[in-house]
Amino acid sequence: MAIRINRVYTRTGDRGDTGLVGGRRVGKDDPRIECYGTVDELNATIGLARLHCQGAAPPATDADRTPSLAALDQILSRVQNELFNLGSLLATRAEELRPTQPVVSERHVEALEHEIDLYNEDLPELRSFVLPGGGALGAHLHLCRTVCRRAER
């Protein structure tokens, strides 16, 4: 069943509280709201980074192990969907979770770590920290990294 959103505001949070999945009201300063807000912000920053990958050549084949921008875009797209699922989990109290609700599991983490390792294989050894920048994509990915660190906390 598709979700239909007719408007992006509800006016139910005007008094400083907001609703979780299932209807329970909590303060907008609740740590759960802070957390899924930061996950949402991370998703938005990944969307900015993806703008620099779009229109690139199709993903690399097994013969060419160097990941392409199109392959990176596919990874980032998948991560955005996983972050959306994580936000849903964070907006749902444990007793309200449904068996069909998408989850983020260890296999998702392992897949991402494997992909990071592939990108790191051909990089020279780092001898110092890297300052953010180097190009628009790199700068946006650094922004993603910092927002992700906040979401982890």
C-alpha positions as CSV (number, residue, x, y, z in Angstrom):
1,M,0.0,0.0,0.0
2,A,1.4,3.4,-1.0
3,I,1.5,6.2,1.4
4,R,-0.1,9.4,0.3
5,I,1.1,12.7,1.8
6,N,-1.2,15.6,1.0
7,R,0.7,18.2,3.0
8,V,4.0,18.3,4.8
9,Y,2.8,19.9,8.0
10,T,0.3,18.7,10.7
11,R,0.1,21.7,13.1
12,T,0.1,19.1,15.9
13,G,3.6,20.0,17.1
14,D,3.0,23.7,17.5
15,R,3.1,23.3,21.3
16,G,6.6,21.8,21.4
17,D,5.7,18.1,21.2
18,T,5.4,15.7,18.4
19,G,3.9,12.3,17.7
20,L,5.7,9.0,17.4
21,V,4.5,6.1,15.2
22,G,1.5,4.8,17.2
23,G,0.4,8.2,18.4
24,R,2.3,8.7,21.7
25,R,3.3,12.4,22.1
26,V,6.8,13.3,23.2
27,G,8.7,16.7,23.5
28,K,10.6,17.9,20.5
29,D,13.6,18.0,22.7
30,D,13.3,14.2,23.4
31,P,16.6,12.4,22.6
32,R,14.7,10.1,20.3
33,I,13.5,13.1,18.2
34,E,17.0,14.5,18.2
35,C,18.4,11.2,17.0
36,Y,16.0,10.6,14.1
37,G,16.3,14.3,13.2
38,T,20.0,13.9,12.8
39,V,19.5,10.7,10.8
40,D,17.2,12.7,8.6
41,E,19.8,15.4,8.2
42,L,22.4,12.8,7.3
43,N,20.0,11.5,4.6
44,A,19.7,15.0,3.2
45,T,23.5,15.5,3.1
46,I,23.9,12.2,1.3
47,G,21.3,13.6,-1.2
48,L,23.6,16.6,-1.8
49,A,26.6,14.3,-2.3
50,R,24.7,12.2,-4.8
51,L,24.1,15.2,-7.0
52,H,27.8,15.0,-7.9
53,C,27.5,11.3,-8.9
54,Q,24.5,11.5,-11.2
55,G,25.0,11.3,-14.9
56,A,28.2,9.3,-14.4
57,A,29.0,6.2,-16.5
58,P,27.4,2.8,-15.4
59,P,29.0,0.9,-12.5
60,A,32.3,-0.7,-13.0
61,T,32.4,-4.4,-14.0
62,D,34.3,-7.1,-12.1
63,A,37.2,-6.7,-14.6
64,D,37.6,-3.1,-13.6
65,R,37.8,-3.1,-9.8
66,T,37.9,0.7,-9.5
67,P,34.4,1.8,-8.3
68,S,32.8,4.4,-10.5
69,L,30.8,7.4,-9.5
70,A,27.7,5.6,-10.7
71,A,28.5,2.7,-8.4
72,L,29.0,5.2,-5.5
73,D,25.6,6.7,-6.4
74,Q,24.0,3.3,-6.1
75,I,25.6,2.7,-2.7
76,L,24.6,6.1,-1.4
77,S,21.0,5.5,-2.7
78,R,20.8,2.2,-0.8
79,V,22.2,3.9,2.3
80,Q,19.6,6.6,2.0
81,N,16.9,3.9,2.0
82,E,18.5,2.2,5.0
83,L,18.6,5.5,6.9
84,F,15.0,6.1,6.1
85,N,14.2,2.7,7.6
86,L,16.4,3.6,10.6
87,G,14.4,6.8,11.1
88,S,11.2,4.8,11.0
89,L,12.5,2.5,13.7
90,L,13.6,5.4,15.9
91,A,10.2,7.0,15.5
92,T,8.5,3.8,16.7
93,R,8.5,2.6,20.3
94,A,9.5,-1.0,20.8
95,E,6.0,-2.1,21.7
96,E,4.6,-0.5,18.5
97,L,7.1,-2.2,16.1
98,R,5.4,-4.4,13.4
99,P,6.9,-7.6,12.2
100,T,6.8,-6.2,8.6
101,Q,8.6,-3.0,9.5
102,P,12.0,-2.8,7.7
103,V,15.0,-3.1,9.9
104,V,18.6,-2.2,9.7
105,S,20.7,-5.2,10.6
106,E,24.3,-6.3,10.9
107,R,24.3,-7.4,7.3
108,H,23.7,-3.8,6.2
109,V,26.7,-2.6,8.2
110,E,28.9,-5.4,6.9
111,A,27.9,-4.6,3.3
112,L,28.8,-0.9,3.7
113,E,32.1,-1.8,5.4
114,H,33.0,-4.1,2.5
115,E,32.2,-1.3,0.0
116,I,34.3,1.2,2.0
117,D,37.2,-1.3,2.0
118,L,36.9,-1.6,-1.8
119,Y,37.2,2.2,-2.2
120,N,40.2,2.3,0.2
121,E,42.2,-0.5,-1.6
122,D,43.7,1.7,-4.2
123,L,44.3,4.8,-2.0
124,P,47.8,5.7,-0.9
125,E,48.5,5.2,2.8
126,L,47.3,8.2,4.9
127,R,50.1,9.9,6.8
128,S,48.0,12.7,8.2
129,F,44.4,13.8,8.6
130,V,42.7,15.0,5.4
131,L,41.2,18.5,5.5
132,P,37.6,18.6,4.1
133,G,37.4,19.7,0.5
134,G,39.3,18.7,-2.6
135,G,36.2,19.1,-4.7
136,A,32.4,19.4,-4.3
137,L,31.8,15.7,-3.9
138,G,34.6,15.3,-1.4
139,A,33.4,18.3,0.6
140,H,29.8,16.9,0.7
141,L,31.0,13.5,1.7
142,H,33.0,15.1,4.5
143,L,29.8,16.8,5.6
144,C,28.0,13.4,5.5
145,R,30.8,12.0,7.7
146,T,30.5,14.7,10.4
147,V,26.7,14.4,10.5
148,C,27.0,10.6,10.7
149,R,29.3,10.9,13.7
150,R,26.7,13.1,15.5
151,A,24.0,10.5,14.6
152,E,26.1,7.8,16.1
153,R,26.4,9.6,19.4
